[in-house]
Amino acid sequence: MLDKNGEIRLIEAGDADEALDLEKAKEVSDTLEKHYPNHPWLISFQGKALVIRHLAISDTVRTEMGQDGFGFVLKHLDAHSSTQLAKNAVMAGGQLLEAFGLPRAAWKGEDPVLPAGWKRKQTGNFT
């Protein structure tokens, strides 16, 4: 989907029942872009929830911790207006940016930094 600047914004429509929530997802996407320009947000559906990921943060968590799909969830699409969901996304998105040392402003490609104390879980046989 192209935004008003002609840039591609990815919004996963989901199945036919979830497609009714596309307008809510679009408002969340537009609002995140307005508050935090140029950040690589990815919004997808899972059940009656929106899953919001920052692609650079998700990549850092994958690389540093071996965990895929890091992001946050906004639940109850049926119970909240698109305006309320967008407000919640801005608050949660800003907290996510701060936790990873990114600005609550236009993104200029800075690398996210894993929060202090986060480390990869040990796996394997240590006999």
Backbone hydrogen bonds, N-H to C=O, Kabsch-Sander energy under -0.5 kcal/mol:
donor,donor_aa,acceptor,acceptor_aa,energy
3,D,7,E,-2.9
6,G,3,D,-2.1
9,R,1,M,-3.1
11,I,9,R,-0.6
12,E,43,I,-2.0
13,A,11,I,-0.5
19,A,15,D,-1.6
20,L,17,D,-0.9
21,D,18,E,-2.3
22,L,19,A,-1.7
25,A,21,D,-2.1
26,K,22,L,-2.5
27,E,23,E,-2.3
28,V,24,K,-2.2
29,S,25,A,-2.6
30,D,26,K,-3.0
31,T,27,E,-2.5
32,L,28,V,-2.6
33,E,29,S,-2.3
34,K,30,D,-2.0
35,H,31,T,-2.4
36,Y,32,L,-3.0
39,H,36,Y,-1.4
41,W,39,H,-1.7
42,L,53,R,-2.8
43,I,10,L,-1.2
44,S,51,V,-2.4
46,Q,49,A,-2.1
49,A,46,Q,-0.9
50,L,74,L,-2.8
51,V,44,S,-3.2
52,I,50,L,-0.5
52,I,72,F,-3.3
53,R,42,L,-2.7
53,R,51,V,-0.5
55,L,40,P,-3.1
55,L,53,R,-0.6
58,S,54,H,-3.2
59,D,55,L,-2.1
60,T,56,A,-2.1
61,V,57,I,-2.6
62,R,58,S,-2.2
63,T,59,D,-2.7
64,E,60,T,-3.2
65,M,61,V,-2.3
66,G,61,V,-0.6
66,G,62,R,-1.3
67,Q,61,V,-1.1
72,F,52,I,-2.6
74,L,50,L,-2.9
75,K,73,V,-0.6
77,L,48,K,-2.2
79,A,76,H,-0.7
80,H,76,H,-1.2
85,L,81,S,-2.5
86,A,82,S,-2.4
87,K,83,T,-2.2
88,N,84,Q,-2.5
89,A,85,L,-2.3
90,V,86,A,-2.2
91,M,87,K,-2.0
92,A,88,N,-2.7
93,G,89,A,-3.1
94,G,90,V,-2.3
95,Q,91,M,-2.0
96,L,92,A,-2.3
97,L,93,G,-2.5
98,E,94,G,-2.5
99,A,95,Q,-2.4
100,F,96,L,-1.4
101,G,98,E,-1.7
102,L,97,L,-3.1
105,A,103,P,-1.0
107,W,37,P,-2.7
113,V,100,F,-2.6
118,W,115,P,-1.9
121,K,65,M,-0.5
126,F,124,G,-0.6
